[in-house]
Amino acid sequence: MIDTIGQTRKFIVKVSDHNLNGKSQTLTVTKVLPLEAPEPVVKTGENVDGESDSERGDHADESVKRSADGIELEGVKRAKCG
């Protein structure tokens, strides 16, 4: 990973209310995409941010695509606290 310093990377990030409501606010990276990989398109069937497609207008093309909660890595290593 040391060779990635200074590079721009795209991530798929899983965010829930638990991640943002509390003393520590964290994001969980579930997948690091290769530099040449196309951006994944995920259809969740629900509107996550509460805006309708007509309210978003041109902003919808620029917004970050959200992934479904079902994407998980096997054997995820977690940092030990303490």
C-alpha positions as CSV (number, residue, x, y, z in Angstrom):
1,M,0.0,0.0,0.0
2,I,3.0,2.4,0.4
3,D,3.1,2.8,-3.4
4,T,-0.4,4.3,-3.4
5,I,0.6,7.4,-1.5
6,G,-0.4,10.5,-3.6
7,Q,-2.6,8.5,-5.9
8,T,-6.4,9.0,-6.4
9,R,-8.4,5.8,-5.7
10,K,-12.1,5.0,-5.9
11,F,-13.8,3.1,-3.0
12,I,-17.0,1.4,-2.4
13,V,-18.1,2.6,1.1
14,K,-20.8,1.1,3.3
15,V,-22.4,3.8,5.5
16,S,-25.1,3.3,8.1
17,D,-26.7,5.5,10.8
18,H,-24.5,3.7,13.3
19,N,-21.4,4.9,11.5
20,L,-22.4,8.6,11.9
21,N,-24.2,8.7,15.2
22,G,-21.8,8.4,18.1
23,K,-18.5,9.5,19.6
24,S,-16.5,8.0,16.7
25,Q,-17.7,8.6,13.2
26,T,-16.3,5.9,10.8
27,L,-16.7,4.6,7.3
28,T,-16.0,1.0,6.3
29,V,-14.3,0.5,3.0
30,T,-15.6,-2.8,1.5
31,K,-13.8,-2.8,-1.8
32,V,-10.9,-0.9,-3.4
33,L,-11.3,-0.6,-7.1
34,P,-8.4,-0.9,-9.6
35,L,-7.5,2.4,-11.3
36,E,-8.7,1.2,-14.7
37,A,-11.9,-0.4,-13.5
38,P,-15.2,1.1,-14.6
39,E,-17.5,2.6,-11.9
40,P,-20.0,0.0,-10.7
41,V,-23.7,0.7,-11.2
42,V,-25.8,-0.6,-8.3
43,K,-29.6,-0.4,-8.2
44,T,-30.9,-0.5,-4.7
45,G,-34.6,0.0,-5.4
46,E,-34.9,2.7,-2.8
47,N,-33.9,6.4,-2.7
48,V,-31.3,6.7,0.0
49,D,-30.9,10.4,0.3
50,G,-34.7,11.3,0.2
51,E,-34.6,13.3,-3.0
52,S,-36.6,12.3,-6.0
53,D,-35.0,12.0,-9.4
54,S,-36.7,15.2,-10.6
55,E,-35.4,17.1,-7.5
56,R,-31.8,16.2,-8.2
57,G,-31.7,17.3,-11.8
58,D,-28.2,17.5,-13.3
59,H,-26.7,16.7,-9.9
60,A,-27.7,13.1,-10.3
61,D,-25.1,12.4,-13.0
62,E,-22.3,13.8,-10.7
63,S,-23.4,12.1,-7.5
64,V,-21.6,9.2,-6.0
65,K,-23.3,5.9,-6.7
66,R,-24.3,4.1,-3.5
67,S,-23.7,0.4,-3.0
68,A,-26.2,-2.0,-1.6
69,D,-25.6,-3.2,2.0
70,G,-25.0,-6.8,0.7
71,I,-21.4,-6.1,-0.5
72,E,-19.0,-7.6,2.1
73,L,-15.5,-8.9,2.0
74,E,-14.7,-12.2,3.5
75,G,-12.2,-12.2,6.4
76,V,-12.3,-8.4,7.0
77,K,-9.5,-7.4,9.4
78,R,-10.5,-4.9,12.0
79,A,-8.2,-2.6,14.0
80,K,-7.7,-3.6,17.6
81,C,-8.4,-0.8,20.1
82,G,-6.4,-0.6,23.3
